[in-house]
Amino acid sequence: MKNNNKKIIIALFFSFIMLIGAFAVMTSGNSNNITLPVNNIPATANRTNPVNYYIELSGVPSGTGMYQQLITINNPSDYNINTKGSNIQFVASNGTLLYAWIQNINATTMQVWVKNYNGSSIIDMQVLPSFENLFSANGYLGEAPQLSSIYGEYDNGKNVFNYYENFAGTTLPSGWATSDPSGISVNNGVQINNGSVYTTSPVFTSLNNVEEMYAKYTALNSGNYAGIMQSNTQSPQGDNLGSNAEILWMINSGSNEFVAYSANGTSASYNIQNGVSSNFTPDLNKSYTIGTFVSSNTVG
């Protein structure tokens, strides 16, 4: 997607109440649903002799650098993973530890983002004894901020994603601002009643990224738009009259259904997608992972 050589800012804007817990930007949203074999689990393990599971990945990006890989593990207790997921670590094919961030975990499913090397199609998951706790906000294994008993205690998202913010504390973090100070409140997450919050400087150089937020809507739409946006201008205009490169994923005006808008910056319009329906309407007070992405032939 063309971006007119301008750098990209992020905006989250709403006209009714929404609570945002964490926000992340990643190079790739590559996802693999993994079902590991369960017939060869040893009875014991320790730090020097963990149980190893080789996870084969598909769709791995080529070239140099690193990307973010989502791994879904069904029935984690079948692999002696404890209820928090704190006794695992991930190792690259070259033998180095990989940063990992648990997005969610329950008795049936664990989803974890792993920062993996481009071109590497095998990750080794190592399981230690169930009493081990490898969680560290500065280490290789962490978890989403709302999963800790103390908000963000073991959140290492900054080590995993290209850009990450969990809005911990009671003020907007450095690099973020709001269009309506009276319309937001920050308390281990940001609640937006009106206006927007946005980055005050570019956070990446093109729209070729995945951005996601963990959020829930707590009030019905009052007739305006609410959602997440990427743009190459600090001051986007309605109907893209500024001819900017933009991606918007919004609850539509007068409706609670998500719709998509996107433009490549070549005209004063949303010339790629203009209000394309998703057929998705979020339930109130239910948390979702909501985001936008672009590939060679798709914007969403």
C-alpha positions as a Markdown table, in Angstrom:
| # | Residue | x | y | z |
|---|---|---|---|---|
| 1 | Met | 0.0 | 0.0 | 0.0 |
| 2 | Lys | 1.3 | 3.4 | -0.9 |
| 3 | Asn | 1.8 | 5.8 | 2.0 |
| 4 | Asn | 3.1 | 8.9 | 0.4 |
| 5 | Asn | 6.4 | 8.6 | 2.3 |
| 6 | Lys | 4.7 | 9.8 | 5.5 |
| 7 | Lys | 5.0 | 8.0 | 8.8 |
| 8 | Ile | 2.1 | 6.4 | 10.5 |
| 9 | Ile | 0.4 | 7.4 | 13.7 |
| 10 | Ile | -2.3 | 5.5 | 15.6 |
| 11 | Ala | -5.6 | 6.8 | 16.9 |
| 12 | Leu | -8.2 | 5.2 | 19.1 |
| 13 | Phe | -11.4 | 7.3 | 19.0 |
| 14 | Phe | -14.9 | 6.8 | 20.4 |
| 15 | Ser | -18.2 | 8.6 | 21.0 |
| 16 | Phe | -19.3 | 6.2 | 23.7 |
| 17 | Ile | -17.7 | 4.3 | 26.5 |
| 18 | Met | -14.9 | 1.9 | 25.8 |
| 19 | Leu | -12.3 | 0.5 | 28.0 |
| 20 | Ile | -8.9 | -0.4 | 26.5 |
| 21 | Gly | -6.5 | -2.7 | 28.4 |
| 22 | Ala | -3.5 | -3.2 | 26.0 |
| 23 | Phe | -2.4 | -2.1 | 22.6 |
| 24 | Ala | 0.2 | -3.7 | 20.3 |
| 25 | Val | 1.7 | -3.3 | 16.8 |
| 26 | Met | 3.4 | -6.3 | 15.2 |
| 27 | Thr | 5.2 | -7.1 | 12.0 |
| 28 | Ser | 3.0 | -10.1 | 11.2 |
| 29 | Gly | 0.0 | -11.7 | 12.6 |
| 30 | Asn | 1.0 | -15.2 | 11.6 |
| 31 | Ser | -1.2 | -17.7 | 13.4 |
| 32 | Asn | -0.9 | -21.5 | 13.9 |
| 33 | Asn | -3.3 | -23.7 | 15.8 |
| 34 | Ile | -1.2 | -26.3 | 17.4 |
| 35 | Thr | -2.3 | -29.7 | 18.7 |
| 36 | Leu | 0.7 | -31.3 | 20.3 |
| 37 | Pro | 1.2 | -35.1 | 20.8 |
| 38 | Val | 0.2 | -36.2 | 24.3 |
| 39 | Asn | 1.5 | -39.8 | 24.2 |
| 40 | Asn | 5.1 | -39.1 | 25.0 |
| 41 | Ile | 5.0 | -36.9 | 28.1 |
| 42 | Pro | 7.7 | -37.9 | 30.6 |
| 43 | Ala | 6.6 | -38.2 | 34.2 |
| 44 | Thr | 9.1 | -35.7 | 35.5 |
| 45 | Ala | 11.0 | -32.7 | 34.3 |
| 46 | Asn | 13.4 | -30.1 | 35.8 |
| 47 | Arg | 15.2 | -26.9 | 34.7 |
| 48 | Thr | 18.1 | -28.8 | 33.2 |
| 49 | Asn | 15.9 | -31.5 | 31.6 |
| 50 | Pro | 12.7 | -29.9 | 30.5 |
| 51 | Val | 10.1 | -31.7 | 28.4 |
| 52 | Asn | 10.6 | -30.6 | 24.8 |
| 53 | Tyr | 7.9 | -30.2 | 22.1 |
| 54 | Tyr | 8.8 | -29.2 | 18.6 |
| 55 | Ile | 6.2 | -27.0 | 17.0 |
| 56 | Glu | 6.1 | -26.9 | 13.2 |
| 57 | Leu | 4.9 | -23.6 | 11.8 |
| 58 | Ser | 3.5 | -22.7 | 8.4 |
| 59 | Gly | 3.4 | -19.4 | 6.5 |
| 60 | Val | 6.6 | -18.1 | 8.1 |
| 61 | Pro | 7.8 | -14.9 | 6.5 |
| 62 | Ser | 11.1 | -15.1 | 4.7 |
| 63 | Gly | 14.1 | -12.8 | 4.9 |
| 64 | Thr | 15.9 | -11.4 | 7.9 |
| 65 | Gly | 14.6 | -10.0 | 11.1 |
| 66 | Met | 11.9 | -11.2 | 13.4 |
| 67 | Tyr | 8.1 | -11.4 | 13.5 |
| 68 | Gln | 5.3 | -12.3 | 15.9 |
| 69 | Gln | 3.8 | -15.8 | 15.8 |
| 70 | Leu | 0.5 | -16.6 | 17.5 |
| 71 | Ile | 0.5 | -20.2 | 18.9 |
| 72 | Thr | -2.7 | -21.8 | 20.2 |
| 73 | Ile | -2.3 | -24.9 | 22.4 |
| 74 | Asn | -5.4 | -26.9 | 23.1 |
| 75 | Asn | -5.9 | -28.5 | 26.5 |
| 76 | Pro | -2.6 | -27.1 | 28.0 |
| 77 | Ser | -2.8 | -29.3 | 31.1 |
| 78 | Asp | -2.3 | -32.3 | 28.9 |
| 79 | Tyr | 1.4 | -31.1 | 28.5 |
| 80 | Asn | 1.8 | -30.4 | 32.3 |
| 81 | Ile | 1.5 | -26.7 | 31.6 |
| 82 | Asn | 0.3 | -25.1 | 34.9 |
| 83 | Thr | -2.9 | -23.0 | 35.1 |
| 84 | Lys | -1.0 | -19.7 | 34.6 |
| 85 | Gly | 1.3 | -21.0 | 31.9 |
| 86 | Ser | 4.3 | -19.8 | 33.9 |
| 87 | Asn | 6.3 | -23.0 | 33.5 |
| 88 | Ile | 7.1 | -22.9 | 29.8 |
| 89 | Gln | 9.7 | -21.3 | 27.6 |
| 90 | Phe | 10.2 | -21.2 | 23.8 |
| 91 | Val | 13.5 | -21.8 | 22.1 |
| 92 | Ala | 14.5 | -21.0 | 18.5 |
| 93 | Ser | 16.0 | -23.5 | 16.1 |
| 94 | Asn | 19.4 | -21.8 | 16.7 |
| 95 | Gly | 19.1 | -22.6 | 20.4 |
| 96 | Thr | 18.3 | -19.1 | 21.7 |
| 97 | Leu | 15.4 | -18.3 | 24.0 |
| 98 | Leu | 12.5 | -16.4 | 22.4 |
| 99 | Tyr | 10.4 | -13.7 | 24.0 |
| 100 | Ala | 6.8 | -14.9 | 24.6 |
| 101 | Trp | 3.6 | -13.2 | 25.9 |
| 102 | Ile | 0.5 | -15.2 | 26.9 |
| 103 | Gln | -2.6 | -13.5 | 25.6 |
| 104 | Asn | -5.0 | -15.8 | 27.4 |
| 105 | Ile | -5.2 | -19.2 | 29.1 |
| 106 | Asn | -7.9 | -21.4 | 30.5 |
| 107 | Ala | -8.5 | -25.1 | 30.9 |
| 108 | Thr | -9.2 | -25.7 | 27.2 |
| 109 | Thr | -6.9 | -23.2 | 25.4 |
| 110 | Met | -3.7 | -21.2 | 25.7 |
| 111 | Gln | -2.8 | -18.5 | 23.2 |
| 112 | Val | 0.7 | -17.1 | 23.3 |
| 113 | Trp | 2.6 | -14.7 | 21.0 |
| 114 | Val | 6.2 | -15.6 | 20.3 |
| 115 | Lys | 8.7 | -13.4 | 18.7 |
| 116 | Asn | 10.4 | -15.7 | 16.2 |
| 117 | Tyr | 13.1 | -15.4 | 13.6 |
| 118 | Asn | 12.0 | -14.9 | 10.0 |
| 119 | Gly | 12.5 | -18.1 | 8.0 |
| 120 | Ser | 12.4 | -20.3 | 11.1 |
| 121 | Ser | 9.6 | -22.9 | 10.8 |
| 122 | Ile | 10.3 | -24.8 | 14.0 |
| 123 | Ile | 9.9 | -23.6 | 17.6 |
| 124 | Asp | 10.8 | -25.7 | 20.6 |
| 125 | Met | 8.4 | -25.4 | 23.5 |
| 126 | Gln | 10.0 | -26.5 | 26.8 |
| 127 | Val | 7.8 | -27.4 | 29.8 |
| 128 | Leu | 9.3 | -27.3 | 33.2 |
| 129 | Pro | 7.9 | -28.6 | 36.5 |
| 130 | Ser | 4.4 | -27.2 | 37.2 |
| 131 | Phe | 5.7 | -25.3 | 40.3 |
| 132 | Glu | 8.1 | -23.2 | 38.3 |
| 133 | Asn | 7.4 | -19.5 | 37.6 |
| 134 | Leu | 9.3 | -18.0 | 34.7 |
| 135 | Phe | 7.2 | -14.9 | 34.5 |
| 136 | Ser | 9.1 | -11.6 | 34.4 |
| 137 | Ala | 8.1 | -8.2 | 33.1 |
| 138 | Asn | 11.6 | -7.9 | 31.7 |
| 139 | Gly | 12.2 | -11.5 | 30.8 |
| 140 | Tyr | 11.5 | -14.0 | 28.1 |
| 141 | Leu | 8.0 | -15.1 | 29.4 |
| 142 | Gly | 5.2 | -12.7 | 30.4 |
| 143 | Glu | 1.4 | -12.4 | 30.3 |
| 144 | Ala | -1.2 | -9.8 | 29.3 |
| 145 | Pro | -1.6 | -7.2 | 32.0 |
| 146 | Gln | -5.1 | -8.2 | 33.1 |
| 147 | Leu | -4.0 | -11.8 | 33.8 |
| 148 | Ser | -1.8 | -10.8 | 36.7 |
| 149 | Ser | -3.1 | -10.3 | 40.2 |
| 150 | Ile | -1.3 | -6.9 | 40.1 |
| 151 | Tyr | -2.1 | -5.2 | 36.8 |
| 152 | Gly | 0.9 | -5.6 | 34.5 |
| 153 | Glu | 3.1 | -7.3 | 37.0 |
| 154 | Tyr | 4.4 | -9.8 | 34.5 |
| 155 | Asp | 3.6 | -7.9 | 31.3 |
| 156 | Asn | 6.6 | -8.2 | 28.9 |
| 157 | Gly | 4.7 | -7.1 | 25.8 |
| 158 | Lys | 7.4 | -4.5 | 25.0 |
| 159 | Asn | 9.8 | -7.3 | 24.5 |
| 160 | Val | 7.5 | -9.2 | 22.1 |
| 161 | Phe | 5.8 | -6.5 | 19.9 |
| 162 | Asn | 7.2 | -3.8 | 17.7 |
| 163 | Tyr | 5.2 | -1.2 | 19.7 |
| 164 | Tyr | 3.2 | -1.9 | 22.9 |
| 165 | Glu | 1.4 | 0.0 | 25.6 |
| 166 | Asn | -0.8 | -1.3 | 28.5 |
| 167 | Phe | -1.9 | 2.1 | 29.8 |
| 168 | Ala | -0.8 | 1.2 | 33.4 |
| 169 | Gly | -1.2 | 3.8 | 36.1 |
| 170 | Thr | -3.6 | 6.8 | 36.1 |
| 171 | Thr | -2.2 | 9.1 | 33.4 |
| 172 | Leu | -1.7 | 8.6 | 29.7 |
| 173 | Pro | 1.8 | 7.3 | 28.9 |
| 174 | Ser | 4.5 | 9.3 | 27.3 |
| 175 | Gly | 3.9 | 9.6 | 23.5 |
| 176 | Trp | 0.1 | 9.6 | 23.8 |
| 177 | Ala | -2.4 | 12.5 | 24.0 |
| 178 | Thr | -6.2 | 13.0 | 23.9 |
| 179 | Ser | -8.4 | 15.3 | 21.9 |
| 180 | Asp | -10.7 | 15.7 | 25.0 |
| 181 | Pro | -9.1 | 15.4 | 28.4 |
| 182 | Ser | -12.5 | 15.5 | 30.1 |
| 183 | Gly | -13.7 | 12.6 | 27.9 |
| 184 | Ile | -11.2 | 10.0 | 29.1 |
| 185 | Ser | -10.0 | 8.4 | 32.4 |
| 186 | Val | -6.9 | 6.3 | 32.9 |
| 187 | Asn | -6.7 | 3.7 | 35.6 |
| 188 | Asn | -4.7 | 0.6 | 34.5 |
| 189 | Gly | -6.4 | 0.9 | 31.1 |
| 190 | Val | -7.9 | 3.9 | 29.4 |
| 191 | Gln | -11.7 | 4.5 | 29.4 |
| 192 | Ile | -12.8 | 6.7 | 26.5 |
| 193 | Asn | -16.2 | 8.4 | 26.9 |
| 194 | Asn | -15.7 | 10.9 | 24.2 |
| 195 | Gly | -13.0 | 12.1 | 21.7 |
| 196 | Ser | -9.8 | 10.1 | 21.0 |
| 197 | Val | -6.4 | 9.1 | 22.3 |
| 198 | Tyr | -3.6 | 9.0 | 19.8 |
| 199 | Thr | 0.2 | 8.8 | 19.4 |
| 200 | Thr | 1.9 | 12.1 | 19.3 |
| 201 | Ser | 4.6 | 11.0 | 16.9 |
| 202 | Pro | 4.9 | 8.3 | 14.2 |
| 203 | Val | 5.4 | 4.7 | 15.6 |
| 204 | Phe | 6.1 | 3.0 | 12.3 |
| 205 | Thr | 6.9 | 3.9 | 8.7 |
| 206 | Ser | 4.1 | 2.2 | 6.7 |
| 207 | Leu | 0.7 | 0.6 | 7.0 |
| 208 | Asn | 2.3 | -2.8 | 6.6 |
| 209 | Asn | 1.7 | -3.8 | 10.2 |
| 210 | Val | -0.9 | -5.5 | 12.3 |
| 211 | Glu | -2.2 | -3.4 | 15.2 |
| 212 | Glu | -4.5 | -4.8 | 17.9 |
| 213 | Met | -6.1 | -3.6 | 21.1 |
| 214 | Tyr | -7.8 | -5.5 | 23.9 |
| 215 | Ala | -11.0 | -3.7 | 24.7 |
| 216 | Lys | -14.6 | -3.8 | 25.5 |
| 217 | Tyr | -17.6 | -1.6 | 24.8 |
| 218 | Thr | -19.6 | -0.6 | 27.9 |
| 219 | Ala | -22.3 | 1.6 | 26.3 |
| 220 | Leu | -24.3 | 1.6 | 23.1 |
| 221 | Asn | -23.4 | 3.7 | 20.1 |
| 222 | Ser | -24.9 | 7.2 | 20.3 |
| 223 | Gly | -24.8 | 7.9 | 16.5 |
| 224 | Asn | -21.1 | 8.4 | 15.8 |
| 225 | Tyr | -18.1 | 6.3 | 15.0 |
| 226 | Ala | -15.9 | 4.3 | 17.4 |
| 227 | Gly | -12.9 | 2.1 | 16.8 |
| 228 | Ile | -9.2 | 1.9 | 15.8 |
| 229 | Met | -7.3 | 3.7 | 13.1 |
| 230 | Gln | -3.9 | 3.9 | 11.3 |
| 231 | Ser | -3.1 | 7.1 | 9.4 |
| 232 | Asn | -0.1 | 8.9 | 7.9 |
| 233 | Thr | -1.3 | 12.2 | 9.2 |
| 234 | Gln | -1.7 | 13.6 | 12.7 |
| 235 | Ser | -4.9 | 15.3 | 11.6 |
| 236 | Pro | -7.1 | 12.9 | 9.6 |
| 237 | Gln | -10.2 | 14.5 | 7.9 |
| 238 | Gly | -13.7 | 13.1 | 7.5 |
| 239 | Asp | -14.3 | 11.1 | 4.3 |
| 240 | Asn | -10.5 | 11.2 | 3.9 |
| 241 | Leu | -10.6 | 14.6 | 2.3 |
| 242 | Gly | -6.9 | 15.0 | 3.0 |
| 243 | Ser | -6.0 | 12.2 | 0.6 |
| 244 | Asn | -4.2 | 10.2 | 3.3 |
| 245 | Ala | -3.2 | 6.6 | 3.6 |
| 246 | Glu | -5.5 | 5.2 | 6.3 |
| 247 | Ile | -7.1 | 2.1 | 7.7 |
| 248 | Leu | -10.1 | 2.4 | 9.9 |
| 249 | Trp | -12.0 | -0.4 | 11.8 |
| 250 | Met | -15.0 | 1.3 | 13.2 |
| 251 | Ile | -18.5 | 0.7 | 14.7 |
| 252 | Asn | -20.5 | 2.6 | 12.1 |
| 253 | Ser | -22.5 | 5.8 | 12.7 |
| 254 | Gly | -26.0 | 4.8 | 14.0 |
| 255 | Ser | -25.1 | 1.1 | 14.2 |
| 256 | Asn | -23.1 | -1.2 | 16.4 |
| 257 | Glu | -21.7 | -3.3 | 13.5 |
| 258 | Phe | -18.0 | -3.0 | 12.6 |
| 259 | Val | -17.2 | -1.7 | 9.2 |
| 260 | Ala | -13.9 | -1.2 | 7.3 |
| 261 | Tyr | -12.5 | 1.9 | 5.6 |
| 262 | Ser | -9.2 | 2.1 | 3.8 |
| 263 | Ala | -7.3 | 4.3 | 1.4 |
| 264 | Asn | -3.9 | 4.3 | -0.3 |
| 265 | Gly | -3.4 | 8.0 | -0.3 |
| 266 | Thr | -3.9 | 8.6 | -4.0 |
| 267 | Ser | -7.3 | 10.3 | -3.8 |
| 268 | Ala | -9.6 | 12.2 | -1.4 |
| 269 | Ser | -11.7 | 9.2 | -0.6 |
| 270 | Tyr | -11.6 | 5.7 | 0.9 |
| 271 | Asn | -10.7 | 4.2 | -2.5 |
| 272 | Ile | -10.0 | 0.7 | -1.3 |
| 273 | Gln | -12.8 | 0.0 | 1.2 |
| 274 | Asn | -15.6 | 2.4 | 2.0 |
| 275 | Gly | -17.8 | 1.1 | 4.8 |
| 276 | Val | -17.5 | -2.6 | 4.1 |
| 277 | Ser | -19.6 | -4.5 | 6.5 |
| 278 | Ser | -18.0 | -7.2 | 8.8 |
| 279 | Asn | -21.3 | -8.7 | 10.0 |
| 280 | Phe | -19.7 | -8.5 | 13.5 |
| 281 | Thr | -21.5 | -6.7 | 16.3 |
| 282 | Pro | -19.7 | -6.8 | 19.7 |
| 283 | Asp | -21.6 | -7.6 | 22.9 |
| 284 | Leu | -21.5 | -5.0 | 25.6 |
| 285 | Asn | -19.0 | -5.5 | 28.5 |
| 286 | Lys | -17.3 | -8.4 | 26.7 |
| 287 | Ser | -13.6 | -8.1 | 26.0 |
| 288 | Tyr | -12.4 | -8.5 | 22.5 |
| 289 | Thr | -9.1 | -8.4 | 20.6 |
| 290 | Ile | -9.8 | -5.8 | 17.9 |
| 291 | Gly | -7.3 | -4.7 | 15.2 |
| 292 | Thr | -6.4 | -3.8 | 11.7 |
| 293 | Phe | -4.0 | -5.3 | 9.1 |
| 294 | Val | -2.8 | -4.9 | 5.5 |
| 295 | Ser | -1.4 | -7.5 | 3.2 |
| 296 | Ser | -0.5 | -7.5 | -0.5 |
| 297 | Asn | -4.2 | -7.8 | -1.5 |
| 298 | Thr | -6.3 | -7.4 | 1.6 |
| 299 | Val | -7.0 | -4.6 | 4.1 |
| 300 | Gly | -9.0 | -5.4 | 7.2 |
